[in-house]
Amino acid sequence: MALDIRSLSRADGRDLLESSLKIATRIKSAIMLDLIKNLSPVSRMGLLVLGVLAVASVAVALLRRAKPRTDFAELSARVRAWWIMAVIFFGALIVSNPIALLFFAFLSFWAMKEYITLLKTRPADHHGLVFTFLAIPIQYYWIGIHWYGMFIIFIPVYMFLSLPVRLVISKETSGFVAAASQIHWGLMAFVFGLSHIAYLLTVPEMKGTSVSGRMLVLFLVFVVEISDVLQYVWGKTFGRHKIIPTVSPNKTWEGFVGGIASATLISLAIRFLTPFSIIETMLVSLMITVAGFCGGAVMSAVKRDFGVKDFGQIIPGHGGMLDRVDSLCYAAPIFFHYVRYFHPWD
């Protein structure tokens, strides 16, 4: 009888301890959720990116341990580069708008530099190229003073008209059309296209919501970049049918569909960064991920034409700056004008 009482007492003690642990776990979870909810949207996004990169780093470490004979050097370099890029990007975005504008201006400058380096320019083009690079700070100056009208026409109209004139002054007609068209195309893609991200930063808090320009930039960049990554993963894992083998042999239908569908679903987790409904979030994500794919495909064709694998080597495992922002060159203007038309802020 005494033994039975002791056994019951021990069982009750264990049950009480387990119940206490469960309650403590629930309390901790509730506190953590409250802390996360109280964070700003930008901080929550930072935690999400941190979590994604941590998972990616652990996955690479496990792959190396599971398959020691397989070379994962490129994959490791890609993940390390993502850590560095994420820190720099969030750092520039959080500090202040002027710093963020300088950051995006530098992206445009470096992307344009990588592109121009591959062009077969003439000695007569040198003054025109100086003129071209001077257009970059001017374009971002219009953003800094919130002059939308000049921002939207400066490169498409004024640079389009004045650049050929500057090249004519050099008095060299051989190769003139190729030089004028190639240089201005670069301005449109790498300066005008990317500068739409910077202009989003100046968007004030939208009426009836807490959504700001910074949040829209985070949504755009995250969805487009995660789509690129997932298209790569799906393509490597399940890719069988090539989409454009003569342009980009690594792009497959399986990677295209799987990556874009996954990114579209993931975008719902960060809908708090936008003024969109659930359906609209998915439609916008689909739109910008397809645009991003088109941007990557076009830049692949450019590289094929120049006979190079990458635009540069500045980012280990990725290539050049332009290899990383090629999708955004196409996705940014489409996202910007969609938001401005359907969710006007002025």
DONURO-24956 format. One record per residue (C-alpha): x, y, z; chain. Coordinates in steps of 0.2 Angstrom, whole numbers, plus 2048, in hexadecimal, padded with zeros to 3 digits. Layout:
# DONURO-24956
{{X,Y,Z},A} ...
//
This chain:
# DONURO-24956
{{800,800,800},A} {{80E,80C,805},A} {{817,807,7F4},A} {{807,80B,7EA},A} {{806,81C,7F3},A} {{818,820,7EF},A} {{816,81B,7DD},A} {{806,826,7DB},A} {{810,834,7E3},A} {{81E,832,7D7},A} {{812,831,7C8},A} {{809,841,7CE},A} {{81A,84A,7D0},A} {{81F,845,7BE},A} {{80E,84B,7B7},A} {{80F,85B,7C1},A} {{821,85E,7BA},A} {{81C,85A,7A8},A} {{80D,866,7AA},A} {{818,874,7B1},A} {{824,872,7A3},A} {{816,872,796},A} {{80F,882,79E},A} {{821,88A,79E},A} {{823,886,78C},A} {{813,88D,787},A} {{817,89D,791},A} {{828,89F,789},A} {{820,89C,778},A} {{812,8A9,77B},A} {{820,8B6,781},A} {{82A,8B3,772},A} {{81B,8B5,766},A} {{817,8C5,76F},A} {{829,8CB,76D},A} {{828,8C7,75B},A} {{817,8D0,759},A} {{81E,8E0,761},A} {{82D,8E0,755},A} {{82C,8EC,747},A} {{828,8E4,736},A} {{83A,8E7,730},A} {{841,8DF,740},A} {{835,8D0,73D},A} {{83B,8CF,72B},A} {{84D,8CF,731},A} {{84A,8C0,73D},A} {{842,8B7,72F},A} {{851,8B9,724},A} {{85C,8B5,732},A} {{852,8A5,735},A} {{853,8A0,722},A} {{866,8A3,721},A} {{868,899,731},A} {{85E,88A,72A},A} {{868,88B,71A},A} {{879,88B,723},A} {{874,87C,72E},A} {{86E,873,71E},A} {{87E,876,716},A} {{888,86F,725},A} {{87D,860,725},A} {{87F,85C,713},A} {{892,85D,715},A} {{891,851,723},A} {{885,845,71A},A} {{88F,846,70A},A} {{8A1,84A,70E},A} {{8A7,845,6FD},A} {{89C,851,6F4},A} {{8A2,863,6F1},A} {{897,870,6F8},A} {{8A3,87E,6F7},A} {{898,888,6EB},A} {{889,886,6F6},A} {{892,88B,705},A} {{899,89A,6FD},A} {{887,89F,6F7},A} {{880,89E,709},A} {{88F,8A8,710},A} {{88C,8B5,703},A} {{87A,8B6,707},A} {{87E,8B9,71A},A} {{889,8C8,715},A} {{87D,8CF,708},A} {{86F,8CE,715},A} {{879,8D7,722},A} {{87E,8E5,716},A} {{86C,8E6,70E},A} {{863,8E7,71F},A} {{871,8F3,726},A} {{86F,8FF,718},A} {{85C,8FE,719},A} {{85A,901,72C},A} {{867,90F,72E},A} {{85E,91D,724},A} {{857,921,713},A} {{866,92B,70D},A} {{871,91C,711},A} {{865,910,708},A} {{865,91B,6F9},A} {{878,91B,6F8},A} {{877,908,6FA},A} {{86C,906,6EB},A} {{875,913,6E1},A} {{885,909,6E4},A} {{87C,8F9,6DE},A} {{877,902,6CE},A} {{888,908,6CB},A} {{890,8F7,6CE},A} {{884,8EE,6C3},A} {{886,8FB,6B5},A} {{899,8FA,6B7},A} {{899,8E7,6B5},A} {{88E,8E8,6A6},A} {{899,8F6,69E},A} {{8A8,8EC,6A1},A} {{8A2,8DE,695},A} {{89D,8EA,687},A} {{8A9,8EC,678},A} {{8AA,8FF,67A},A} {{8B3,90B,66E},A} {{8BF,919,674},A} {{8B2,925,66D},A} {{8A6,91E,67B},A} {{8B0,923,68A},A} {{8A9,934,68C},A} {{898,92D,689},A} {{89B,920,697},A} {{8A0,92E,6A3},A} {{890,937,69F},A} {{887,926,6A2},A} {{88E,923,6B3},A} {{88A,935,6B8},A} {{878,931,6B5},A} {{878,925,6C4},A} {{879,932,6D2},A} {{86D,93D,6C9},A} {{860,930,6C8},A} {{862,92C,6DA},A} {{862,93F,6DE},A} {{850,940,6D7},A} {{84B,932,6E3},A} {{853,93B,6F1},A} {{849,94B,6EE},A} {{839,941,6EA},A} {{837,948,6D8},A} {{82D,93A,6D1},A} {{82B,942,6C0},A} {{83D,944,6BC},A} {{841,933,6C4},A} {{836,92A,6B7},A} {{83B,933,6A8},A} {{84E,938,6AB},A} {{856,928,6A4},A} {{848,922,698},A} {{846,933,690},A} {{854,940,694},A} {{863,933,694},A} {{85B,92A,685},A} {{85C,93B,67B},A} {{86C,942,682},A} {{878,933,682},A} {{878,930,66F},A} {{87C,943,66D},A} {{88B,941,679},A} {{891,933,66F},A} {{88F,93C,65E},A} {{89A,94A,665},A} {{8A8,93D,665},A} {{8A7,93D,652},A} {{8A8,92A,650},A} {{899,922,646},A} {{8A0,910,645},A} {{897,906,653},A} {{88C,915,658},A} {{87B,90C,658},A} {{882,8FD,662},A} {{88B,909,66F},A} {{87C,914,671},A} {{86F,906,673},A} {{87A,8FB,67E},A} {{87E,908,68A},A} {{86D,90F,68C},A} {{866,8FE,68E},A} {{871,8FB,69C},A} {{86B,90C,6A4},A} {{859,906,6A2},A} {{85C,8F5,6AA},A} {{869,8F8,6B8},A} {{866,90A,6BD},A} {{854,90E,6B8},A} {{84E,8FD,6BD},A} {{857,8FB,6CD},A} {{853,90D,6D3},A} {{841,908,6D4},A} {{846,8FF,6E4},A} {{84E,90F,6EB},A} {{83E,919,6E7},A} {{834,90D,6F1},A} {{83E,912,700},A} {{836,923,6FF},A} {{824,91D,700},A} {{81C,924,710},A} {{811,919,71B},A} {{802,915,711},A} {{7F1,91C,716},A} {{7E7,90F,721},A} {{7F6,904,723},A} {{807,903,72C},A} {{80F,8FE,71C},A} {{81F,909,717},A} {{82B,909,708},A} {{838,8FF,712},A} {{82C,8F1,714},A} {{827,8F1,702},A} {{83A,8F0,6FD},A} {{83C,8E1,709},A} {{82D,8D8,702},A} {{833,8DB,6F0},A} {{845,8D6,6F3},A} {{841,8C7,6FE},A} {{834,8BF,6F2},A} {{83F,8C2,6E2},A} {{84F,8BB,6EA},A} {{847,8AC,6F3},A} {{83F,8A8,6E2},A} {{850,8A8,6DA},A} {{857,89D,6E8},A} {{848,891,6E7},A} {{848,890,6D4},A} {{85B,88B,6D6},A} {{856,87E,6E3},A} {{847,876,6DA},A} {{851,876,6CA},A} {{860,86D,6D1},A} {{855,861,6DA},A} {{847,85D,6CE},A} {{84C,866,6BE},A} {{84A,85C,6AE},A} {{842,867,6A0},A} {{84C,876,69A},A} {{843,886,697},A} {{850,890,68D},A} {{85F,884,68B},A} {{868,88F,67F},A} {{867,89E,68A},A} {{868,896,69C},A} {{86A,883,69C},A} {{867,883,6AF},A} {{856,88A,6AF},A} {{848,87D,6AE},A} {{835,87C,6AF},A} {{836,873,6BF},A} {{841,880,6C7},A} {{836,88E,6BF},A} {{825,887,6C5},A} {{82C,880,6D6},A} {{836,890,6DB},A} {{828,89C,6D6},A} {{81A,892,6DE},A} {{824,890,6EE},A} {{829,8A3,6EF},A} {{817,8A8,6EC},A} {{811,89D,6FB},A} {{820,8A4,706},A} {{81B,8B6,701},A} {{80B,8B3,70C},A} {{816,8B2,71B},A} {{81C,8C4,719},A} {{80B,8CB,713},A} {{80D,8D7,722},A} {{819,8E1,718},A} {{80C,8E6,70B},A} {{7FB,8ED,70A},A} {{7F5,8DE,6FF},A} {{7E8,8D1,703},A} {{7EC,8BF,702},A} {{7E7,8BD,6F0},A} {{7F0,8CD,6EB},A} {{800,8C8,6F4},A} {{800,8B7,6EA},A} {{7FC,8C0,6DA},A} {{80A,8CE,6DD},A} {{816,8C1,6E2},A} {{813,8B6,6D2},A} {{815,8C6,6C8},A} {{826,8CB,6CF},A} {{82D,8BA,6CF},A} {{829,8B7,6BD},A} {{830,8C8,6B9},A} {{83F,8C4,6C3},A} {{841,8B4,6B9},A} {{840,8BE,6A9},A} {{84D,8CA,6AF},A} {{859,8BB,6B3},A} {{856,8B3,6A2},A} {{85A,8C4,699},A} {{86A,8C6,6A3},A} {{86F,8B4,69F},A} {{86C,8B8,68C},A} {{878,8C7,68F},A} {{885,8BC,697},A} {{884,8B0,689},A} {{886,8BE,67C},A} {{895,8C4,685},A} {{89C,8B2,687},A} {{89D,8B3,69A},A} {{896,8A8,6A8},A} {{894,8B6,6B5},A} {{894,8C9,6B5},A} {{8A2,8C9,6C2},A} {{8AA,8C1,6D1},A} {{8A6,8CD,6DF},A} {{899,8C2,6E8},A} {{8A1,8B0,6EB},A} {{895,8A2,6E5},A} {{88A,8AF,6DC},A} {{895,8B8,6D0},A} {{893,8CA,6CD},A} {{888,8D7,6D5},A} {{87D,8D7,6C5},A} {{87B,8C4,6C7},A} {{873,8C7,6D7},A} {{867,8D6,6D2},A} {{863,8D1,6C1},A} {{851,8CB,6C6},A} {{84E,8DB,6CF},A} {{852,8E5,6C0},A} {{842,8DF,6B8},A} {{837,8DB,6C8},A} {{83A,8EC,6D1},A} {{832,8F8,6C3},A} {{823,8EC,6C2},A} {{820,8EB,6D5},A} {{823,8FE,6D7},A} {{816,903,6CA},A} {{809,8F6,6CF},A} {{80A,8FD,6E1},A} {{809,90F,6DB},A} {{7FA,90C,6D0},A} {{7F0,900,6DC},A} {{7F6,907,6ED},A} {{7FA,919,6E9},A} {{803,922,6F7},A} {{802,934,6F1},A} 
//
